[in-house]
Amino acid sequence: MTMHQPRSDAPPPPARRHDDAGEGDAALPAVLGALAVFTSPGRLQDEHLAAAAGDLLAAERFRTTTGLLTRRDPGLSLDDAYRIQWTNVQRKLAAGARIAGHKVGLTSLAMQQQIGVDQPDSGVLMDDMLLASGSNLYLGDLVMPRVEAEIAVRLSTDLQGPDIDAPTVRAAVGELLLALEVIDTRYGEWRMTLQDSVADNAAAARAVLGPGTRLHPDLDLGSVEVCVRVDDDVVVSAPGSAVLGNPLNSVVWLLRQLARHGAGLRRGDLVLTGAVHASLPLRPGTVIEASSPHLPAVSIRAV
């Protein structure tokens, strides 16, 4: 199956590649942990999870919608939801995409209230989701897209384990950048459970990346103010502290989540740490820009 590739008038940033030549991401357990840990006696059978994953992947590919999974199975567990997510990651890898990193979602109170959940979630970023700043975003390629500004990091070393703290994460940041994450729901509605969000890859659709810079030793990421403009009008401004108190705490949360399943982050991984504000609608012809006194701006035009 050939996956749909996002169009752009600007070339995407180079996709991350794993260090080991020929690794090819085909063995997802080396990156995300063995899916075998997601066995729950008495839960949904594997074929039912595979069918749910197939419905979501088809909705993404053909830009249609599918019903909330928790309406089919109100007892859907969070582990089952991640298993559905990672099933589709495997399918995309088999189709030729590669893993570029991870996103942490629902990290701010504003986003949690907007969706209707009370804790973060995470998704996997594929290389064909990445766009360079200044690109055109074709709304017709998506279902119900919205946009949010984030502080992102790229790691310079591997990190793994539930006990890694924020100072350790900070020391591992090789590059700091602003990003515009375009989220999308394949359900046709934005109010959902955490399990629904996770199964739908935490609504990941596109990641627009600004120029990277080094993390200055004196820069407090919690105090970094991110300003979002739509067609030159300031629509929201919020600090990095809106993301779990500090964007580095978001990476710590992700590491603990991955450690539950024997996985971690690798050198070169991109991590979107989460929106500092509630997501904004996208309309054709508008230009969205995120800027900060400390980081290069990032922008995209919706067409």
C-alpha positions in Angstrom: 0.0 0.0 0.0 1.4 3.4 -1.0 0.8 6.0 1.7 -0.3 9.5 0.8 2.6 12.0 0.9 2.0 15.6 2.0 2.4 18.1 -0.7 4.5 21.2 -0.2 6.0 24.0 -2.3 9.1 24.0 0.0 11.2 20.9 0.5 10.7 19.1 3.8 13.6 19.0 6.3 15.8 15.9 6.0 14.2 12.9 7.6 15.9 11.3 10.5 17.7 8.0 9.9 18.7 5.4 12.4 22.4 5.1 13.1 22.6 1.4 12.1 22.9 1.1 8.4 20.1 -1.2 7.1 18.1 -1.1 10.2 15.2 0.3 8.2 12.8 0.6 11.1 11.1 -2.6 10.0 11.7 -4.1 13.4 9.5 -1.7 15.4 10.2 -3.4 18.7 13.7 -2.0 18.6 12.2 1.5 18.6 8.9 1.2 20.5 9.1 -2.0 22.5 7.6 -5.3 21.8 3.9 -5.2 21.0 3.6 -8.5 22.8 3.5 -6.7 26.1 0.0 -5.4 25.1 -1.8 -8.6 25.8 -4.8 -8.3 28.1 -6.6 -11.6 28.8 -10.3 -11.2 28.2 -9.8 -8.0 26.1 -10.4 -7.5 22.4 -9.0 -10.2 20.1 -6.1 -9.2 17.9 -8.2 -9.3 14.7 -10.6 -6.7 16.3 -7.7 -4.4 17.1 -6.3 -4.9 13.6 -9.8 -4.0 12.1 -10.0 -0.8 14.2 -6.5 0.1 13.1 -7.5 -0.5 9.5 -10.5 1.7 9.8 -8.4 4.6 11.1 -5.7 4.1 8.5 -8.3 4.0 5.7 -9.9 7.2 7.0 -6.5 8.9 7.1 -5.6 7.7 3.6 -8.9 8.5 1.9 -9.7 11.6 4.1 -13.0 10.2 5.4 -14.2 9.6 9.0 -14.8 6.6 11.2 -16.7 6.4 14.4 -15.1 6.7 17.9 -13.7 3.4 18.9 -15.0 3.7 22.4 -18.5 3.8 21.1 -17.9 0.3 19.7 -16.1 -0.8 22.9 -16.6 1.4 25.9 -14.1 -0.8 27.8 -11.2 -0.2 25.3 -8.0 0.0 27.4 -5.2 2.5 27.0 -2.8 -0.3 26.2 -5.1 -1.6 23.5 -5.3 2.0 22.1 -1.5 2.2 21.9 -1.5 -1.2 20.3 -3.9 0.1 17.6 -1.7 3.1 17.1 1.5 1.1 16.8 -0.1 -1.4 14.4 -0.6 1.5 12.0 2.9 2.7 12.6 4.1 -0.8 11.5 1.9 -0.6 8.4 3.3 2.8 7.4 6.9 1.4 7.9 6.1 -1.5 5.7 4.8 1.1 3.0 8.2 2.9 3.1 7.8 5.7 5.7 10.3 6.1 8.5 10.1 7.2 12.1 11.2 10.8 12.7 10.3 11.0 16.4 7.4 11.4 18.7 4.8 13.9 19.7 3.4 14.5 23.2 -0.1 15.7 23.1 -2.7 17.2 25.5 0.1 18.6 27.8 -1.6 21.9 28.4 -4.8 22.5 30.4 -6.2 24.4 27.4 -5.8 21.4 25.1 -7.1 18.9 27.7 -10.2 21.0 28.2 -10.7 21.4 24.4 -10.6 17.7 23.8 -12.2 16.5 27.0 -9.4 14.5 28.7 -7.3 14.9 31.9 -3.8 13.6 31.0 -1.3 13.7 28.1 -0.9 11.2 25.4 1.8 10.5 22.7 2.0 9.6 19.0 4.7 8.7 16.5 6.0 11.1 13.9 6.7 9.7 10.5 9.1 11.4 8.1 6.3 12.0 5.5 4.5 14.2 8.1 7.4 16.8 8.2 7.2 20.1 6.4 9.6 23.0 6.3 8.7 26.5 7.5 7.1 28.5 4.7 5.4 25.5 3.1 1.9 25.4 1.8 -0.4 23.1 3.7 -3.1 21.6 1.5 -6.2 21.4 3.6 -7.8 19.0 1.1 -5.3 16.4 2.2 -6.8 16.3 5.7 -10.1 15.7 7.4 -10.6 18.3 10.2 -7.2 20.0 10.6 -6.3 22.4 13.4 -3.0 24.0 14.3 -1.0 24.6 17.5 2.3 26.1 18.3 4.9 24.1 20.2 8.5 24.1 21.4 10.3 21.1 19.9 13.6 19.4 20.6 16.0 17.1 18.7 18.1 14.8 20.8 21.9 14.5 20.6 22.0 11.2 22.5 19.9 8.2 23.4 17.7 8.4 26.4 15.9 5.5 28.0 14.4 4.7 31.4 11.7 5.8 33.9 14.1 7.6 36.2 15.5 10.2 33.7 14.9 13.7 35.0 14.6 17.1 33.3 18.3 18.1 33.8 19.3 14.9 32.0 16.9 15.6 29.2 18.2 19.2 28.9 21.8 17.9 28.6 20.6 15.6 25.8 19.0 18.4 23.7 21.0 18.9 20.6 18.7 21.3 18.9 15.8 23.5 20.0 13.1 24.8 17.6 9.6 26.1 17.2 7.1 24.0 15.4 3.6 24.2 14.2 1.8 20.9 14.7 -1.2 20.3 12.4 -3.5 17.9 14.2 -6.3 16.1 12.5 -9.1 13.7 13.7 -10.2 10.8 11.7 -13.3 10.6 13.8 -15.0 13.7 12.4 -15.3 15.3 15.9 -12.9 16.7 18.4 -14.5 15.6 21.7 -13.2 12.1 22.5 -11.7 9.9 25.2 -8.0 9.5 25.8 -8.2 6.0 24.3 -9.7 7.4 21.1 -7.0 10.0 20.8 -4.2 7.5 21.4 -5.5 5.0 18.8 -5.7 7.8 16.2 -1.9 8.4 16.8 -2.7 11.4 19.1 -4.1 13.2 16.1 -0.7 13.6 14.5 -0.9 14.8 10.9 1.9 17.3 10.0 4.8 18.9 11.8 6.1 22.2 10.4 9.6 22.8 11.6 11.3 26.1 12.1 15.1 26.5 12.0 17.0 24.9 14.8 19.2 26.5 17.3 21.2 25.4 20.3 19.7 25.4 23.8 21.5 28.3 25.6 22.6 27.2 29.1 20.8 30.2 30.7 17.5 29.8 28.8 14.6 28.7 31.0 12.2 27.0 28.6 9.3 27.5 31.0 9.6 31.3 30.5 9.9 31.2 26.7 6.9 33.1 25.4 5.4 31.8 22.1 3.3 34.2 20.1 1.0 33.0 17.4 -0.2 35.2 14.5 -2.9 34.5 12.0 -2.5 36.8 9.0 -0.4 39.1 11.1 -2.9 39.4 13.9 -1.8 38.1 17.3 -4.4 35.5 18.4 -2.6 33.9 21.4 0.6 34.2 23.4 1.6 31.7 26.0 4.7 30.6 27.9 6.5 27.2 27.7 5.3 26.6 31.3 1.9 25.9 29.9 3.3 22.5 28.9 3.5 20.5 32.1 5.3 23.4 33.8 8.3 23.2 31.4 8.6 21.5 27.9 11.4 19.4 29.3 8.9 17.8 31.6 7.0 16.7 28.6 10.0 14.7 27.3 10.4 13.2 30.8 6.7 12.1 30.7 7.3 10.5 27.2 10.3 8.6 28.4 8.4 7.2 31.4 5.6 6.2 29.0 7.9 4.5 26.6 9.8 2.8 29.5 6.6 1.0 30.5 7.1 -1.0 27.3 10.8 -1.3 27.2 11.4 1.5 24.8 13.1 4.9 24.8 14.3 7.8 22.6 17.3 7.7 20.3 19.8 10.2 19.1 18.3 12.3 16.3 14.7 11.9 17.5 12.5 14.9 17.2 10.1 15.4 20.0 7.1 17.8 19.8 6.6 18.7 23.5 2.9 19.8 23.2 0.9 22.9 22.5 1.2 25.9 24.7 -2.4 26.9 23.8 -5.7 25.5 22.6 -5.6 24.5 18.9 -6.8 26.9 16.2 -8.9 26.3 13.1 -7.3 26.4 9.7 -8.9 28.3 6.8 -7.7 28.4 3.2 -5.5 31.4 2.4 -4.4 32.1 5.9 -0.8 32.3 7.1 0.0 31.0 10.6 3.2 32.0 12.3 4.7 31.2 15.7 7.5 33.3 17.0 9.5 33.9 20.2 12.2 36.3 21.3 14.5 33.3 21.8 13.8 31.1 18.8 13.5 31.5 15.0 10.0 31.8 13.8 8.0 29.1 11.9 5.2 29.7 9.5 2.8 27.9 7.1 0.2 28.9 4.6 -3.1 27.0 4.5 -4.4 26.5 0.9 
